[in-house]
Amino acid sequence: MFERMLKKVLDANKLLWKYGLVTYTWGNVSEIDRLTDYIAIKPSGVQYDHLSWDDIVVVDMDGNLISGKLGPSIDIQAHVEIYKAFPEVGGVVHTHSPWATAWAQAGRPIPCYGTTQADCFFGEIPCTRKMREDELGADYEKNIGKIIAETFKDKDPMAMPSVLVNGHGTFSWGVNAKDAVHNAIVLETSAALALRTEMVNHGVMPLDDIMQTKCYYRKHRKHGHDEQVMSE
Ligand SMILES: [Zn+2]
């Protein structure tokens, strides 16, 4: 019944592995069907090289199991909160990819030092606030999603499709699972370049606003908004 959706989510999860964004099982991709609000996501604890399409799990917006023989990723509630907060989002990725996670662990947003980042992200890539003790209980994963939504209360999530979770890792999103993975890959490359840029020049300044604006709109408006979107 869900075969096409499961195969798309499997392929997107395998891309995380292919591009070196995950170690062991520390990452997951989901995609939502906005007609049913069913979410397909990687199962918990399965190695990427052992993953097949019928291992992918389908849940509803409350996290109830709709289809699958395994349990969903433990991060499912964070994915759900992102889908609830950002109605345009069709796919979500969570990783501990090492360069971006270094910034998350430092609690620092990633300044935009070059066009690699500016082409995909409009401005500096934000970092969430630290979690409070009362947010670390049974609703921990749900609260991660809520804090991401809080971080974006004045931001357009489609112009800034990634966030650093303070002391933890990354979330990225897009119009579908594959597009979300694309943004996670650009995030990781941007994080590596930014850190190396600061090593080469400790006093480096971000790219001028006018240049950042030029880059972003060149990619997103010239041939229509979807130029950078990864199709299915
Ligand atoms: Zn994590």
py3Dmol code that shows the C-alpha trace and the ligand (Angstrom):
import py3Dmol

protein = """\
ATOM      1  CA  MET A   1       0.000   0.000   0.000  1.00  0.00           C
ATOM      2  CA  PHE A   2       2.789   2.433   0.898  1.00  0.00           C
ATOM      3  CA  GLU A   3       5.455   0.868  -1.352  1.00  0.00           C
ATOM      4  CA  ARG A   4       6.318   3.981  -3.402  1.00  0.00           C
ATOM      5  CA  MET A   5       6.599   6.184  -0.294  1.00  0.00           C
ATOM      6  CA  LEU A   6       8.689   3.571   1.541  1.00  0.00           C
ATOM      7  CA  LYS A   7      11.101   3.220  -1.387  1.00  0.00           C
ATOM      8  CA  LYS A   8      11.564   6.995  -1.619  1.00  0.00           C
ATOM      9  CA  VAL A   9      12.325   7.193   2.096  1.00  0.00           C
ATOM     10  CA  LEU A  10      14.705   4.217   1.858  1.00  0.00           C
ATOM     11  CA  ASP A  11      16.605   5.916  -1.001  1.00  0.00           C
ATOM     12  CA  ALA A  12      16.833   9.173   0.948  1.00  0.00           C
ATOM     13  CA  ASN A  13      18.167   7.356   4.034  1.00  0.00           C
ATOM     14  CA  LYS A  14      20.760   5.553   1.900  1.00  0.00           C
ATOM     15  CA  LEU A  15      21.918   8.969   0.578  1.00  0.00           C
ATOM     16  CA  LEU A  16      22.811   9.978   4.147  1.00  0.00           C
ATOM     17  CA  TRP A  17      25.143   6.990   4.300  1.00  0.00           C
ATOM     18  CA  LYS A  18      26.522   7.539   0.777  1.00  0.00           C
ATOM     19  CA  TYR A  19      27.451  11.171   1.527  1.00  0.00           C
ATOM     20  CA  GLY A  20      29.045  10.391   4.906  1.00  0.00           C
ATOM     21  CA  LEU A  21      26.501  12.233   7.012  1.00  0.00           C
ATOM     22  CA  VAL A  22      25.897   9.357   9.430  1.00  0.00           C
ATOM     23  CA  THR A  23      27.935   7.146  11.750  1.00  0.00           C
ATOM     24  CA  TYR A  24      26.370   3.856  12.885  1.00  0.00           C
ATOM     25  CA  THR A  25      22.603   4.558  12.957  1.00  0.00           C
ATOM     26  CA  TRP A  26      22.810   8.183  14.132  1.00  0.00           C
ATOM     27  CA  GLY A  27      20.554   9.771  11.598  1.00  0.00           C
ATOM     28  CA  ASN A  28      17.175   9.408   9.964  1.00  0.00           C
ATOM     29  CA  VAL A  29      15.051  10.736   7.118  1.00  0.00           C
ATOM     30  CA  SER A  30      11.260  10.945   6.922  1.00  0.00           C
ATOM     31  CA  GLU A  31       8.691  12.075   4.366  1.00  0.00           C
ATOM     32  CA  ILE A  32       5.075  13.069   4.933  1.00  0.00           C
ATOM     33  CA  ASP A  33       2.034  12.509   2.717  1.00  0.00           C
ATOM     34  CA  ARG A  34       0.077  15.717   3.338  1.00  0.00           C
ATOM     35  CA  LEU A  35      -3.179  14.143   2.103  1.00  0.00           C
ATOM     36  CA  THR A  36      -3.227  11.553   4.879  1.00  0.00           C
ATOM     37  CA  ASP A  37      -0.643  13.136   7.228  1.00  0.00           C
ATOM     38  CA  TYR A  38       1.087   9.754   7.334  1.00  0.00           C
ATOM     39  CA  ILE A  39       4.839   9.904   7.882  1.00  0.00           C
ATOM     40  CA  ALA A  40       7.305   7.284   6.579  1.00  0.00           C
ATOM     41  CA  ILE A  41      10.546   7.135   8.604  1.00  0.00           C
ATOM     42  CA  LYS A  42      13.592   4.947   9.126  1.00  0.00           C
ATOM     43  CA  PRO A  43      13.111   2.295  11.819  1.00  0.00           C
ATOM     44  CA  SER A  44      15.047   2.568  15.058  1.00  0.00           C
ATOM     45  CA  GLY A  45      18.453   0.923  15.332  1.00  0.00           C
ATOM     46  CA  VAL A  46      18.812  -0.678  11.868  1.00  0.00           C
ATOM     47  CA  GLN A  47      22.196  -0.306  10.100  1.00  0.00           C
ATOM     48  CA  TYR A  48      21.968   1.542   6.771  1.00  0.00           C
ATOM     49  CA  ASP A  49      23.562  -1.284   4.756  1.00  0.00           C
ATOM     50  CA  HIS A  50      20.934  -3.726   6.093  1.00  0.00           C
ATOM     51  CA  LEU A  51      17.976  -1.451   5.454  1.00  0.00           C
ATOM     52  CA  SER A  52      15.344  -2.489   2.902  1.00  0.00           C
ATOM     53  CA  TRP A  53      12.215  -0.642   1.801  1.00  0.00           C
ATOM     54  CA  ASP A  54       9.855  -2.832   3.816  1.00  0.00           C
ATOM     55  CA  ASP A  55      11.770  -1.963   7.001  1.00  0.00           C
ATOM     56  CA  ILE A  56      10.597   1.655   6.671  1.00  0.00           C
ATOM     57  CA  VAL A  57       7.862   2.457   9.188  1.00  0.00           C
ATOM     58  CA  VAL A  58       4.682   4.519   8.670  1.00  0.00           C
ATOM     59  CA  VAL A  59       3.166   6.456  11.581  1.00  0.00           C
ATOM     60  CA  ASP A  60       0.474   9.094  11.955  1.00  0.00           C
ATOM     61  CA  MET A  61       0.913  12.605  13.396  1.00  0.00           C
ATOM     62  CA  ASP A  62       0.424  11.222  16.907  1.00  0.00           C
ATOM     63  CA  GLY A  63       3.206   8.687  16.400  1.00  0.00           C
ATOM     64  CA  ASN A  64       0.801   5.719  16.191  1.00  0.00           C
ATOM     65  CA  LEU A  65       2.100   2.858  14.050  1.00  0.00           C
ATOM     66  CA  ILE A  66       0.185   2.575  10.745  1.00  0.00           C
ATOM     67  CA  SER A  67       2.459   0.162   8.893  1.00  0.00           C
ATOM     68  CA  GLY A  68       5.687  -1.720   9.560  1.00  0.00           C
ATOM     69  CA  LYS A  69       7.132  -4.524  11.626  1.00  0.00           C
ATOM     70  CA  LEU A  70       9.749  -2.410  13.444  1.00  0.00           C
ATOM     71  CA  GLY A  71       9.579   0.626  15.711  1.00  0.00           C
ATOM     72  CA  PRO A  72      10.038   4.137  14.270  1.00  0.00           C
ATOM     73  CA  SER A  73      13.209   6.128  14.896  1.00  0.00           C
ATOM     74  CA  ILE A  74      13.302   7.497  18.441  1.00  0.00           C
ATOM     75  CA  ASP A  75      13.454  10.981  16.875  1.00  0.00           C
ATOM     76  CA  ILE A  76       9.982  10.637  15.295  1.00  0.00           C
ATOM     77  CA  GLN A  77       8.348  13.159  17.653  1.00  0.00           C
ATOM     78  CA  ALA A  78      10.866  15.850  16.637  1.00  0.00           C
ATOM     79  CA  HIS A  79       9.998  15.161  12.972  1.00  0.00           C
ATOM     80  CA  VAL A  80       6.266  15.395  13.792  1.00  0.00           C
ATOM     81  CA  GLU A  81       6.684  18.780  15.485  1.00  0.00           C
ATOM     82  CA  ILE A  82       8.577  20.119  12.445  1.00  0.00           C
ATOM     83  CA  TYR A  83       5.803  18.915  10.090  1.00  0.00           C
ATOM     84  CA  LYS A  84       3.199  20.559  12.351  1.00  0.00           C
ATOM     85  CA  ALA A  85       5.085  23.869  12.573  1.00  0.00           C
ATOM     86  CA  PHE A  86       6.122  24.141   8.894  1.00  0.00           C
ATOM     87  CA  PRO A  87       3.212  23.174   6.581  1.00  0.00           C
ATOM     88  CA  GLU A  88       5.308  23.589   3.377  1.00  0.00           C
ATOM     89  CA  VAL A  89       7.800  20.944   4.534  1.00  0.00           C
ATOM     90  CA  GLY A  90       7.500  17.478   2.965  1.00  0.00           C
ATOM     91  CA  GLY A  91      10.705  15.793   4.192  1.00  0.00           C
ATOM     92  CA  VAL A  92      12.879  16.000   7.327  1.00  0.00           C
ATOM     93  CA  VAL A  93      16.426  14.802   8.088  1.00  0.00           C
ATOM     94  CA  HIS A  94      18.242  14.467  11.402  1.00  0.00           C
ATOM     95  CA  THR A  95      22.003  13.854  11.518  1.00  0.00           C
ATOM     96  CA  HIS A  96      25.044  14.203  13.736  1.00  0.00           C
ATOM     97  CA  SER A  97      27.156  15.020  10.656  1.00  0.00           C
ATOM     98  CA  PRO A  98      30.551  15.971  12.103  1.00  0.00           C
ATOM     99  CA  TRP A  99      31.293  19.459  10.750  1.00  0.00           C
ATOM    100  CA  ALA A 100      27.825  20.866  11.368  1.00  0.00           C
ATOM    101  CA  THR A 101      27.618  19.129  14.751  1.00  0.00           C
ATOM    102  CA  ALA A 102      30.875  20.830  15.788  1.00  0.00           C
ATOM    103  CA  TRP A 103      29.050  24.167  15.401  1.00  0.00           C
ATOM    104  CA  ALA A 104      26.004  22.777  17.253  1.00  0.00           C
ATOM    105  CA  GLN A 105      28.229  21.631  20.128  1.00  0.00           C
ATOM    106  CA  ALA A 106      29.813  25.092  20.232  1.00  0.00           C
ATOM    107  CA  GLY A 107      26.306  26.599  20.309  1.00  0.00           C
ATOM    108  CA  ARG A 108      27.194  28.868  17.383  1.00  0.00           C
ATOM    109  CA  PRO A 109      25.149  29.738  14.298  1.00  0.00           C
ATOM    110  CA  ILE A 110      27.130  29.294  11.068  1.00  0.00           C
ATOM    111  CA  PRO A 111      27.930  32.707   9.531  1.00  0.00           C
ATOM    112  CA  CYS A 112      27.596  32.938   5.784  1.00  0.00           C
ATOM    113  CA  TYR A 113      31.159  33.331   4.513  1.00  0.00           C
ATOM    114  CA  GLY A 114      30.644  32.287   0.902  1.00  0.00           C
ATOM    115  CA  THR A 115      28.358  31.542  -1.984  1.00  0.00           C
ATOM    116  CA  THR A 116      28.231  27.780  -1.321  1.00  0.00           C
ATOM    117  CA  GLN A 117      26.142  28.533   1.757  1.00  0.00           C
ATOM    118  CA  ALA A 118      24.390  31.622   0.330  1.00  0.00           C
ATOM    119  CA  ASP A 119      23.034  29.674  -2.646  1.00  0.00           C
ATOM    120  CA  CYS A 120      21.008  27.394  -0.341  1.00  0.00           C
ATOM    121  CA  PHE A 121      20.592  29.297   2.961  1.00  0.00           C
ATOM    122  CA  PHE A 122      19.390  32.877   3.297  1.00  0.00           C
ATOM    123  CA  GLY A 123      21.601  34.235   6.101  1.00  0.00           C
ATOM    124  CA  GLU A 124      23.441  32.525   8.947  1.00  0.00           C
ATOM    125  CA  ILE A 125      22.294  29.014   9.839  1.00  0.00           C
ATOM    126  CA  PRO A 126      20.688  29.331  13.300  1.00  0.00           C
ATOM    127  CA  CYS A 127      21.407  27.352  16.450  1.00  0.00           C
ATOM    128  CA  THR A 128      18.655  26.614  18.964  1.00  0.00           C
ATOM    129  CA  ARG A 129      18.818  27.709  22.593  1.00  0.00           C
ATOM    130  CA  LYS A 130      19.997  25.206  25.202  1.00  0.00           C
ATOM    131  CA  MET A 131      17.258  22.929  26.522  1.00  0.00           C
ATOM    132  CA  ARG A 132      15.995  23.502  30.051  1.00  0.00           C
ATOM    133  CA  GLU A 133      15.994  20.703  32.637  1.00  0.00           C
ATOM    134  CA  ASP A 134      12.189  20.471  32.516  1.00  0.00           C
ATOM    135  CA  GLU A 135      12.407  19.793  28.754  1.00  0.00           C
ATOM    136  CA  LEU A 136      14.604  16.707  29.134  1.00  0.00           C
ATOM    137  CA  GLY A 137      11.951  14.242  30.364  1.00  0.00           C
ATOM    138  CA  ALA A 138       9.650  11.881  28.481  1.00  0.00           C
ATOM    139  CA  ASP A 139       8.876  14.589  25.895  1.00  0.00           C
ATOM    140  CA  TYR A 140      12.561  15.208  25.100  1.00  0.00           C
ATOM    141  CA  GLU A 141      12.312  14.548  21.339  1.00  0.00           C
ATOM    142  CA  LYS A 142       9.009  16.428  21.069  1.00  0.00           C
ATOM    143  CA  ASN A 143      10.610  19.400  22.856  1.00  0.00           C
ATOM    144  CA  ILE A 144      13.505  19.409  20.372  1.00  0.00           C
ATOM    145  CA  GLY A 145      10.925  19.931  17.621  1.00  0.00           C
ATOM    146  CA  LYS A 146       9.151  22.646  19.627  1.00  0.00           C
ATOM    147  CA  ILE A 147      12.429  24.494  20.240  1.00  0.00           C
ATOM    148  CA  ILE A 148      13.196  24.341  16.503  1.00  0.00           C
ATOM    149  CA  ALA A 149       9.765  25.898  15.796  1.00  0.00           C
ATOM    150  CA  GLU A 150      10.494  28.542  18.467  1.00  0.00           C
ATOM    151  CA  THR A 151      13.846  29.337  16.775  1.00  0.00           C
ATOM    152  CA  PHE A 152      11.982  29.910  13.492  1.00  0.00           C
ATOM    153  CA  LYS A 153       9.168  32.125  14.810  1.00  0.00           C
ATOM    154  CA  ASP A 154      10.564  35.065  12.756  1.00  0.00           C
ATOM    155  CA  LYS A 155      12.174  33.013   9.949  1.00  0.00           C
ATOM    156  CA  ASP A 156      10.968  31.447   6.726  1.00  0.00           C
ATOM    157  CA  PRO A 157      11.786  27.718   7.026  1.00  0.00           C
ATOM    158  CA  MET A 158      11.897  27.324   3.238  1.00  0.00           C
ATOM    159  CA  ALA A 159      14.565  30.062   2.929  1.00  0.00           C
ATOM    160  CA  MET A 160      16.527  28.541   5.833  1.00  0.00           C
ATOM    161  CA  PRO A 161      16.047  24.756   5.509  1.00  0.00           C
ATOM    162  CA  SER A 162      18.426  23.703   8.315  1.00  0.00           C
ATOM    163  CA  VAL A 163      19.027  24.305  12.000  1.00  0.00           C
ATOM    164  CA  LEU A 164      21.696  23.348  14.525  1.00  0.00           C
ATOM    165  CA  VAL A 165      20.340  21.822  17.726  1.00  0.00           C
ATOM    166  CA  ASN A 166      22.445  23.184  20.580  1.00  0.00           C
ATOM    167  CA  GLY A 167      24.876  20.588  21.941  1.00  0.00           C
ATOM    168  CA  HIS A 168      23.366  17.842  19.762  1.00  0.00           C
ATOM    169  CA  GLY A 169      23.263  17.787  15.929  1.00  0.00           C
ATOM    170  CA  THR A 170      21.300  18.988  12.937  1.00  0.00           C
ATOM    171  CA  PHE A 171      17.849  18.993  11.389  1.00  0.00           C
ATOM    172  CA  SER A 172      17.226  19.866   7.737  1.00  0.00           C
ATOM    173  CA  TRP A 173      14.057  19.801   5.674  1.00  0.00           C
ATOM    174  CA  GLY A 174      12.743  20.316   2.161  1.00  0.00           C
ATOM    175  CA  VAL A 175       9.774  19.751  -0.117  1.00  0.00           C
ATOM    176  CA  ASN A 176      10.393  15.984   0.046  1.00  0.00           C
ATOM    177  CA  ALA A 177      12.837  13.534   1.645  1.00  0.00           C
ATOM    178  CA  LYS A 178      15.395  13.783  -1.161  1.00  0.00           C
ATOM    179  CA  ASP A 179      15.341  17.602  -1.099  1.00  0.00           C
ATOM    180  CA  ALA A 180      15.804  17.520   2.695  1.00  0.00           C
ATOM    181  CA  VAL A 181      18.894  15.305   2.276  1.00  0.00           C
ATOM    182  CA  HIS A 182      20.250  17.697  -0.372  1.00  0.00           C
ATOM    183  CA  ASN A 183      19.961  20.535   2.170  1.00  0.00           C
ATOM    184  CA  ALA A 184      21.647  18.413   4.866  1.00  0.00           C
ATOM    185  CA  ILE A 185      24.569  17.768   2.487  1.00  0.00           C
ATOM    186  CA  VAL A 186      24.930  21.495   1.670  1.00  0.00           C
ATOM    187  CA  LEU A 187      24.716  22.240   5.413  1.00  0.00           C
ATOM    188  CA  GLU A 188      27.595  19.856   6.149  1.00  0.00           C
ATOM    189  CA  THR A 189      29.748  21.303   3.345  1.00  0.00           C
ATOM    190  CA  SER A 190      28.960  24.860   4.457  1.00  0.00           C
ATOM    191  CA  ALA A 191      29.860  23.998   8.066  1.00  0.00           C
ATOM    192  CA  ALA A 192      33.224  22.524   7.002  1.00  0.00           C
ATOM    193  CA  LEU A 193      34.033  25.524   4.809  1.00  0.00           C
ATOM    194  CA  ALA A 194      33.041  28.050   7.501  1.00  0.00           C
ATOM    195  CA  LEU A 195      35.218  26.396  10.148  1.00  0.00           C
ATOM    196  CA  ARG A 196      38.204  26.246   7.786  1.00  0.00           C
ATOM    197  CA  THR A 197      37.580  29.862   6.707  1.00  0.00           C
ATOM    198  CA  GLU A 198      37.889  30.984  10.339  1.00  0.00           C
ATOM    199  CA  MET A 199      41.113  28.950  10.674  1.00  0.00           C
ATOM    200  CA  VAL A 200      42.609  30.681   7.631  1.00  0.00           C
ATOM    201  CA  ASN A 201      41.450  34.156   8.729  1.00  0.00           C
ATOM    202  CA  HIS A 202      40.434  34.643  12.386  1.00  0.00           C
ATOM    203  CA  GLY A 203      38.929  38.056  11.644  1.00  0.00           C
ATOM    204  CA  VAL A 204      36.976  37.102   8.525  1.00  0.00           C
ATOM    205  CA  MET A 205      33.656  38.883   8.026  1.00  0.00           C
ATOM    206  CA  PRO A 206      30.491  37.325   6.560  1.00  0.00           C
ATOM    207  CA  LEU A 207      29.738  37.803   2.894  1.00  0.00           C
ATOM    208  CA  ASP A 208      28.197  41.251   2.239  1.00  0.00           C
ATOM    209  CA  ASP A 209      24.395  41.253   2.563  1.00  0.00           C
ATOM    210  CA  ILE A 210      24.021  42.358  -1.050  1.00  0.00           C
ATOM    211  CA  MET A 211      26.121  39.386  -2.222  1.00  0.00           C
ATOM    212  CA  GLN A 212      24.176  36.951  -0.020  1.00  0.00           C
ATOM    213  CA  THR A 213      20.892  38.283  -1.404  1.00  0.00           C
ATOM    214  CA  LYS A 214      22.183  38.095  -4.978  1.00  0.00           C
ATOM    215  CA  CYS A 215      23.299  34.448  -4.565  1.00  0.00           C
ATOM    216  CA  TYR A 216      20.124  33.249  -2.913  1.00  0.00           C
ATOM    217  CA  TYR A 217      17.739  34.848  -5.391  1.00  0.00           C
ATOM    218  CA  ARG A 218      19.899  33.902  -8.384  1.00  0.00           C
ATOM    219  CA  LYS A 219      19.332  30.255  -7.453  1.00  0.00           C
ATOM    220  CA  HIS A 220      15.741  30.536  -6.304  1.00  0.00           C
ATOM    221  CA  ARG A 221      14.064  33.099  -8.556  1.00  0.00           C
ATOM    222  CA  LYS A 222      15.847  33.290 -11.912  1.00  0.00           C
ATOM    223  CA  HIS A 223      14.286  30.169 -13.376  1.00  0.00           C
ATOM    224  CA  GLY A 224      11.461  29.846 -10.890  1.00  0.00           C
ATOM    225  CA  HIS A 225      11.505  29.007  -7.221  1.00  0.00           C
ATOM    226  CA  ASP A 226      12.107  25.308  -7.734  1.00  0.00           C
ATOM    227  CA  GLU A 227      15.480  25.437  -9.438  1.00  0.00           C
ATOM    228  CA  GLN A 228      17.357  24.119  -6.409  1.00  0.00           C
ATOM    229  CA  VAL A 229      14.690  21.712  -5.271  1.00  0.00           C
ATOM    230  CA  MET A 230      15.678  18.069  -5.673  1.00  0.00           C
ATOM    231  CA  SER A 231      12.929  16.328  -7.586  1.00  0.00           C
ATOM    232  CA  GLU A 232      11.777  12.853  -6.704  1.00  0.00           C
TER     233      GLU A 232
END
"""
ligand_1 = """\
1
ZN
Zn 20.392 13.017 17.477
"""
view = py3Dmol.view(width=600, height=400)
view.addModel(protein, "pdb")
view.setStyle({"model": 0}, {"cartoon": {"style": "trace"}})
view.addModel(ligand_1, "xyz")
view.setStyle({"model": 1}, {"stick": {}})
view.zoomTo()
view.show()
